[in-house]
């Protein structure tokens, strides 16, 4: 039996909007539409890849009309970037939270790595879009990814005397290992924790 994949859920919103005669505010309706479209973008990209995903796929997943889609987003790319921004901010927040209780710099870096993997492991469809499919989403998406890599590097290395190229090379190594795992039939991101933590430590000590 094929394992059921949990649907992408980015927010707690009204999932089924009444067609007429309801007392929901316009803000509630718009919030429901926007979040479901972002979730639909991720679901569609996870299933078809960025190039293969279409607005038709997104609105079918979201249960939202094409007209409503264009009231929220200019095009597919605009919707994808909005979804990527939401996921990236949450992953970074989880990463930071994972290391805030540590006083040891080494232990804190390990917790940052584990926090990153744990955040991604919550939903592998989201993780794959975030780590793999973004690479084919065009220059604007790659610029966002680069900005996030810089923020990840700054958080991971803090005030350590590691130059920017070295920092980004380490982050690139972490990203490559995670992306490779996500391409496997049954990814286990948490299992990467010890090896990637050791890799980051070795890179810092080099």
N, C-alpha and C positions, 0 to 999 in steps of 0.2 A: 504494500500500500504506500502510495506517495505521501511523504510527510507534508502536512498542511503548513503553508507559509503564512505567518501572521500578516494581516493587512497593515499598511503604513498608516499610522495615526500620529499626526503632529500636534493636534490640539483637541481639546474637549469642546465640541460644538454640536449644534443641532444637525443630525445626519439626514433626516428626511423632512423637507420643508412642505407644509400644506400647500396645495395648489391655489386655494382661494379662501377668503373669509377667515384668515388667521389673525391673531393679535400680536404676532412677532414684530419687533421693531425693524426698521430698515437696516440699522447697524447690525442686528443679530443675523439677518438674512445675508448681508454682504460678508460678514465674518465667516459664516458657514460656507458660502460659496468660495471665498478666497482660500480658506484652509483646505477644503476638499479638492480644489484645483491644484494646489501645491502637492497634496498627497497623490493626486492623479498623475501629476508630472513625474513624480518619483516612481510610481508603479509602472507607468508607461515606459519610462527610460530603462528601468530594471528589466522589463520584459522584451523590449524591442531595440535597446540601445538608443543613444541620443539621436543619431541620424535617422533611425527607423521610426522613432516615436513621432506622432503627429498630434495636432490639436484635436483631431477626431478621437484619437486614443485617449487623450487627457480628459476630455469632457465625458467620454463614455465611462471611464473609471470614476469620475467625480460625480456623475449624475447631474451635471450643470449644462445649461444651454450654451451654444456657441456665442450667442449674443452676450450672455453674462461673462463668458471668458474674456471677450474683448473689452468689456467694461472694467476688468481688473488688470489685464496685461496687454501689451502692444502686440506680442507675438509669442511663439514657442520659446524663443531664447530668453525673453523677458521673464517668462514664468519659470523657466529652469534656473535662472540666476537668483530669483527670489527664493526658490526652494533651497538652493545651495547656500544662500546667506543664512537662512533659518537653521539648517543643519550644522553649518560650520560654527556659528555662534554657540550652539548648544554643545557641540563636541568640545570646543575650547573651554567653555564654562565647566564642563564635567572634568576635563583634564586638570584645570586649575584647582577645582574643589578637591580633587583626589590627593593633592600634595600640600594642602594648606596646613595640615596638622603636624607636619614633619619639621623638625629643627635641623636634622642632618641633611646636607645638600645631596648626598648620594642617595639616601632613602627617598628624598623628595623627588629626585629624577626618576627613580624606579616607579614611584607612585604615579608620576605624570604619564609614563609610558603605559602602565597598567590601566590608568584612567582613560587614556585614549582608546585602547583596545576594548575596554569594557563598554564605553559609549558606542563604539561601532558595532559591537556584538549584539546590542539590543535588537537590532533589526538588520539582517544581512542584505536585504534589498536596498535599504537606505545606504548602508556601508558601501555597497558596490557602486551605486550611483555617485556617491561622494568621493570615492577613491579611484574608480576605474573609468566610468562613463564620462566623468567631467573632462577627461583628457581629450575627448573628441567633440567637445561642445563649443569650440571656437576660442578666439583670442580673449574675449571679455571674461569667459569662464576661467581661462588659464591665468589671467591677471588676478582674479579673485583667489585662485588657488595659491599663486605665488605670494600674495599678501598674507594669506593664512599661514603659509609655511614660515614666513618671517616671524609672525607672531608666535607660532609654535616653538620656533628656535629660540626666540627671546625668553619665552617662559621656561623652556627646558634647561637652557644654559645660564639664565640669569646674568649675574655679574662676572661669570667666569671669563677669563681672558682667552676667548676663542674667536677668531676672525669670522667675518660673515660667510665667506666661501666655505670654511670648515663647517660652520653651523648648518648651512643649507645642504651640504653634502651628506651630513649625518641624517638630517630630516628626510632627504631624498632616499637614503638607504632604508629608513624605517618605512616610508611610504611604499617603496618597491616590494619589500617583504610582505606588507599587508595586502597590497594589490595582488600579488602572486597567490597568497593564501585564499583570497576571495574568488579567484578563478578556479579553485579546486571544487570538485563535486560536493564535498561536505566540509566547508571551511570551519576551522577552530581558531579564532583569533586570540582567545585567551591563552592558548597553548604557546603563542609566540612571546608572551611576556618575559620569561626568563632570558631567552636568547637576545631579544631586542634590548632589554635592560642592560645586559652584559655588553652588547655592541655599543650602546651609548656611553657606558662607563669607559670602555677601552678607547673609544674615539676621543673622549675628553682627556684621558691620561696620556694619549700619544704625543 
